[in-house]
Amino acid sequence: MGEQGDILIEQRRLGSYLRIAAVCAVSGLEVTFVAPADAGQALINALAASKLAHARARAQNAAEPPPPAHIARGVVV
């Protein structure tokens, strides 16, 4: 899906909702979410792409170094 690669989607119906696992084929990043059992495939694909983009952004932010100690909150002992 776009330059990020294909998204592999697994759907499992659990009562009145679907448990969806989406995996980026390029990076292997996986997200899971739930949707109504009657949700259309287009909605599920859009949610999967959105969740993966959010997870990618969080992973990039986590990779940034922490701020210097003089800027960080709290007391340095």
C-alpha positions in Angstrom: 0.0 0.0 0.0 2.0 2.9 -1.3 5.7 3.3 -0.7 5.5 1.5 2.7 4.7 -1.9 1.0 1.9 -4.3 1.1 -0.2 -4.9 4.2 -1.0 -8.5 5.2 -4.3 -8.7 7.0 -5.7 -11.5 9.2 -9.3 -11.3 10.3 -10.8 -13.4 13.1 -14.5 -13.2 14.0 -15.2 -13.2 17.7 -18.9 -12.8 18.3 -20.1 -9.4 17.1 -16.7 -8.0 16.3 -13.6 -8.8 14.2 -10.1 -9.0 15.6 -7.7 -7.8 12.9 -4.0 -8.3 12.8 -2.2 -6.2 10.2 1.5 -6.7 9.3 3.7 -4.5 7.0 5.2 -6.9 4.5 8.4 -4.7 4.3 9.2 -4.0 7.9 7.4 -6.8 9.7 5.7 -4.2 12.0 2.4 -5.7 13.4 -0.6 -4.0 14.8 -3.9 -5.4 16.1 -7.3 -3.8 16.5 -11.0 -4.6 16.6 -13.8 -3.6 14.3 -17.5 -4.3 14.0 -18.3 -7.7 12.4 -20.1 -6.0 9.6 -17.3 -3.6 8.7 -16.4 -3.4 5.1 -13.1 -4.4 3.7 -12.3 -0.9 2.6 -12.8 0.4 6.2 -10.6 -2.4 7.5 -7.8 -1.7 5.0 -8.0 2.1 5.8 -7.8 1.4 9.6 -4.9 -1.0 9.1 -2.9 1.5 7.1 -3.6 4.3 9.6 -2.7 2.1 12.6 0.6 1.0 10.9 1.5 4.6 10.0 0.9 5.6 13.7 3.0 2.7 15.0 5.8 3.6 12.5 5.8 7.2 13.8 5.9 6.1 17.4 8.8 3.7 16.7 10.7 6.6 15.0 10.1 8.9 18.0 11.2 6.2 20.4 14.5 5.8 18.5 15.3 9.5 19.1 17.8 10.1 21.9 16.3 11.5 25.2 16.7 15.2 25.9 19.8 16.4 27.8 19.6 16.1 31.6 19.3 19.9 32.1 16.1 20.0 30.0 14.5 16.9 31.5 12.0 17.1 34.3 12.8 16.0 37.8 15.7 16.2 40.1 19.1 14.8 39.2 20.8 13.3 42.2 
